Every structure is written in C-alpha cells, then in structure tokens.
C-alpha cells in the first residue's frame, strides 16, 4: 500500500511527522478520509479526533481549529491544538467549559469576547469527549502513536 507523509503542526511545534497509510480528518464539511493519491484539497479543520492508520494500527490525536492541505503524497495539518489523550487534564477541561458557559450566559455584546469564549468552549468540549471516549476503549485498542516524530502535546 502506498503511504503519504503526515505533518501535524501547532504554532509552538511540530507534533507529528511520519509516513502513514491513511488519515481521517475532522474537517469542517465532515470527516475526510485520505489515502495516498487523494485529490489535492484545502479544508477547514474542526476540533476532534485525527485518526492515523499505519501498518494496520490506528492511533488518534485530538486536534483543534485550523486548516488541512492535502496533496497526492502528503497531508499537512495546521492547528491551534494537538494532543494525545494522556496529555488532556480532564478537570482543567471541565473548569474551562464552566468558565466559557458562564461567560456566554452574560451575553456579552463584544463579538470578539463571544468568539473567544465559544472557541474555548468547543476546544474544551472536544478534549472531554476525546478523553472520555478513549477511556471507554479496551487498552489494546488504545494504541500509542508509533514510529515517526511526535511529541504528544501542543496547546490547550
């Protein structure tokens, strides 16, 4: 099977860089599966699980908002957040959800503040959903990211 190069980058660092068999992206238009030879495209990225398949094993990274560029041989994910499940602090994410919900209830008329709080809420909810869904899997299904370069954390 032909492979493609996957790069996941946050403003702080490169999180993942390796050749993979397939990647499933949480794109703005819905999940997008990408194999080598995919038609070139650019899409918006929403908070969610980025599923990576390599040598028959699937692993996941939680990604935030951003963009993805797909070529015939590579996928570049530019995101404000990328992390493995182990890097998610569930209590901190729950507190961030409470703070964002409280701020949104104040019905601020400042659109920039509302957008920031809505983004924080989406990001924090994605972290909680990702962590709780992963916790429900059997340990064998929770394959750690294998091979290549990856750091496992990047932004909250």
C-alpha positions as a Markdown table, in Angstrom:
| # | Residue | x | y | z |
|---|---|---|---|---|
| 1 | Unk | 0.0 | 0.0 | 0.0 |
| 2 | Unk | 1.3 | 3.5 | -0.9 |
| 3 | Unk | 1.9 | 5.8 | 2.0 |
| 4 | Unk | 1.6 | 9.5 | 2.4 |
| 5 | Unk | 3.5 | 12.0 | 4.6 |
| 6 | Unk | 1.5 | 13.4 | 7.6 |
| 7 | Unk | 2.7 | 16.5 | 9.3 |
| 8 | Unk | 0.7 | 18.0 | 12.3 |
| 9 | Unk | 1.9 | 21.4 | 13.3 |
| 10 | Unk | 0.8 | 23.9 | 16.0 |
| 11 | Unk | 2.1 | 27.4 | 16.5 |
| 12 | Unk | 4.5 | 26.1 | 19.1 |
| 13 | Unk | 5.9 | 22.9 | 17.5 |
| 14 | Unk | 5.7 | 20.1 | 15.1 |
| 15 | Unk | 3.6 | 17.4 | 16.9 |
| 16 | Unk | 3.7 | 14.6 | 14.4 |
| 17 | Unk | 5.7 | 13.8 | 11.3 |
| 18 | Unk | 5.7 | 10.3 | 9.7 |
| 19 | Unk | 4.6 | 8.3 | 6.7 |
| 20 | Unk | 1.2 | 6.8 | 7.2 |
| 21 | Unk | -1.3 | 4.6 | 5.3 |
| 22 | Unk | -4.4 | 6.7 | 5.9 |
| 23 | Unk | -5.6 | 9.6 | 7.9 |
| 24 | Unk | -9.2 | 10.6 | 8.8 |
| 25 | Unk | -9.5 | 14.3 | 9.4 |
| 26 | Unk | -12.3 | 16.2 | 11.3 |
| 27 | Unk | -12.9 | 18.7 | 8.5 |
| 28 | Unk | -15.5 | 21.5 | 8.6 |
| 29 | Unk | -17.5 | 19.6 | 6.0 |
| 30 | Unk | -17.4 | 16.3 | 7.9 |
| 31 | Unk | -14.9 | 13.6 | 8.3 |
| 32 | Unk | -12.5 | 13.2 | 5.4 |
| 33 | Unk | -10.5 | 10.0 | 4.8 |
| 34 | Unk | -7.3 | 10.5 | 2.9 |
| 35 | Unk | -5.1 | 7.9 | 1.2 |
| 36 | Unk | -2.1 | 8.3 | -1.0 |
| 37 | Unk | -3.1 | 9.7 | -4.4 |
| 38 | Unk | -6.0 | 11.8 | -2.9 |
| 39 | Unk | -7.1 | 14.7 | -5.0 |
| 40 | Unk | -5.4 | 17.9 | -3.8 |
| 41 | Unk | -7.6 | 20.0 | -1.5 |
| 42 | Unk | -7.6 | 22.5 | 1.3 |
| 43 | Unk | -10.2 | 22.3 | 4.1 |
| 44 | Unk | -11.1 | 23.9 | 7.4 |
| 45 | Unk | -10.3 | 21.8 | 10.5 |
| 46 | Unk | -12.7 | 21.5 | 13.5 |
| 47 | Unk | -11.9 | 20.2 | 17.0 |
| 48 | Unk | -12.0 | 16.4 | 17.0 |
| 49 | Unk | -10.1 | 13.2 | 16.6 |
| 50 | Unk | -7.5 | 12.9 | 13.9 |
| 51 | Unk | -7.3 | 9.2 | 13.2 |
| 52 | Unk | -3.9 | 7.9 | 11.9 |
| 53 | Unk | -3.5 | 4.4 | 10.4 |
| 54 | Unk | 0.0 | 3.0 | 10.0 |
| 55 | Unk | 0.9 | -0.7 | 9.4 |
| 56 | Unk | -2.5 | -1.9 | 10.4 |
| 57 | Unk | -2.7 | 0.1 | 13.7 |
| 58 | Unk | -4.8 | 3.1 | 14.3 |
| 59 | Unk | -3.9 | 5.9 | 16.7 |
| 60 | Unk | -5.5 | 9.2 | 17.4 |
| 61 | Unk | -4.6 | 12.8 | 18.2 |
| 62 | Unk | -7.0 | 15.4 | 19.3 |
| 63 | Unk | -6.8 | 18.5 | 17.1 |
| 64 | Unk | -8.3 | 21.9 | 17.4 |
| 65 | Unk | -9.3 | 24.5 | 14.8 |
| 66 | Unk | -7.1 | 25.1 | 11.8 |
| 67 | Unk | -6.6 | 24.1 | 8.2 |
| 68 | Unk | -5.5 | 20.9 | 6.3 |
| 69 | Unk | -3.8 | 20.8 | 3.0 |
| 70 | Unk | -3.9 | 17.5 | 1.0 |
| 71 | Unk | -1.6 | 16.7 | -1.9 |
| 72 | Unk | -1.2 | 13.4 | -3.8 |
| 73 | Unk | 1.6 | 12.4 | -1.4 |
| 74 | Unk | 1.2 | 14.4 | 1.8 |
| 75 | Unk | -1.2 | 15.8 | 4.4 |
| 76 | Unk | -0.3 | 19.0 | 6.3 |
| 77 | Unk | -2.4 | 19.8 | 9.4 |
| 78 | Unk | -2.0 | 23.3 | 10.8 |
| 79 | Unk | -3.9 | 23.6 | 14.1 |
| 80 | Unk | -4.1 | 25.6 | 17.2 |
| 81 | Unk | -4.0 | 22.5 | 19.4 |
| 82 | Unk | -2.9 | 18.9 | 19.0 |
| 83 | Unk | -2.5 | 16.4 | 21.8 |
| 84 | Unk | -2.7 | 12.7 | 22.8 |
| 85 | Unk | -5.3 | 11.5 | 25.2 |
| 86 | Unk | -2.8 | 11.3 | 28.1 |
| 87 | Unk | -2.0 | 15.0 | 27.8 |
| 88 | Unk | -5.6 | 16.0 | 28.5 |
| 89 | Unk | -6.3 | 17.3 | 32.0 |
| 90 | Unk | -10.0 | 16.3 | 32.4 |
| 91 | Unk | -10.6 | 18.6 | 35.4 |
| 92 | Unk | -9.0 | 21.6 | 33.7 |
| 93 | Unk | -11.1 | 21.0 | 30.6 |
| 94 | Unk | -14.3 | 20.7 | 32.8 |
| 95 | Unk | -13.4 | 24.0 | 34.5 |
| 96 | Unk | -12.8 | 25.7 | 31.1 |
| 97 | Unk | -16.2 | 24.5 | 30.0 |
| 98 | Unk | -17.8 | 26.0 | 33.1 |
| 99 | Unk | -16.0 | 29.3 | 32.7 |
| 100 | Unk | -16.8 | 29.6 | 29.0 |
| 101 | Unk | -20.5 | 28.7 | 29.6 |
| 102 | Unk | -20.7 | 31.3 | 32.3 |
| 103 | Unk | -19.1 | 34.0 | 30.2 |
| 104 | Unk | -21.5 | 33.2 | 27.3 |
| 105 | Unk | -24.5 | 33.4 | 29.6 |
| 106 | Unk | -23.5 | 37.0 | 30.4 |
| 107 | Unk | -24.5 | 37.7 | 26.8 |
| 108 | Unk | -21.5 | 40.0 | 26.1 |
| 109 | Unk | -22.1 | 42.3 | 23.2 |
| 110 | Unk | -18.4 | 42.3 | 22.3 |
| 111 | Unk | -18.2 | 39.9 | 19.4 |
| 112 | Unk | -14.5 | 39.2 | 19.9 |
| 113 | Unk | -15.1 | 38.1 | 23.5 |
| 114 | Unk | -18.0 | 35.9 | 22.5 |
| 115 | Unk | -16.0 | 34.3 | 19.7 |
| 116 | Unk | -13.1 | 33.6 | 22.1 |
| 117 | Unk | -15.4 | 32.0 | 24.6 |
| 118 | Unk | -17.2 | 29.9 | 22.0 |
| 119 | Unk | -13.8 | 28.7 | 20.7 |
| 120 | Unk | -12.7 | 27.9 | 24.2 |
| 121 | Unk | -15.9 | 26.0 | 24.8 |
| 122 | Unk | -15.6 | 24.0 | 21.6 |
| 123 | Unk | -11.9 | 23.1 | 22.3 |
| 124 | Unk | -12.7 | 22.1 | 25.9 |
| 125 | Unk | -15.7 | 20.0 | 25.0 |
| 126 | Unk | -13.6 | 18.3 | 22.3 |
| 127 | Unk | -11.0 | 17.4 | 24.9 |
| 128 | Unk | -13.6 | 16.0 | 27.3 |
| 129 | Unk | -15.3 | 14.0 | 24.6 |
| 130 | Unk | -12.0 | 12.7 | 23.2 |
| 131 | Unk | -10.7 | 11.7 | 26.7 |
| 132 | Unk | -14.0 | 10.0 | 27.8 |
| 133 | Unk | -14.4 | 8.2 | 24.5 |
| 134 | Unk | -10.8 | 6.9 | 24.6 |
| 135 | Unk | -11.3 | 5.8 | 28.3 |
| 136 | Unk | -14.2 | 3.6 | 27.2 |
| 137 | Unk | -12.0 | 1.6 | 24.8 |
| 138 | Unk | -10.1 | -1.5 | 25.8 |
| 139 | Unk | -6.3 | -1.0 | 26.5 |
| 140 | Unk | -5.5 | -3.0 | 23.4 |
| 141 | Unk | -7.5 | -0.5 | 21.2 |
| 142 | Unk | -5.7 | 2.5 | 22.7 |
| 143 | Unk | -2.6 | 2.1 | 20.5 |
| 144 | Unk | 0.0 | 4.8 | 21.2 |
| 145 | Unk | 1.4 | 6.7 | 18.3 |
| 146 | Unk | 4.1 | 4.5 | 16.7 |
| 147 | Unk | 7.1 | 5.5 | 14.6 |
| 148 | Unk | 8.0 | 8.8 | 13.2 |
| 149 | Unk | 8.4 | 12.0 | 15.1 |
| 150 | Unk | 5.7 | 13.1 | 17.6 |
| 151 | Unk | 5.6 | 14.9 | 20.9 |
| 152 | Unk | 2.1 | 14.3 | 22.0 |
| 153 | Unk | 1.1 | 17.7 | 23.2 |
| 154 | Unk | 0.6 | 21.1 | 21.7 |
| 155 | Unk | -1.7 | 23.8 | 23.1 |
| 156 | Unk | -4.7 | 23.7 | 25.2 |
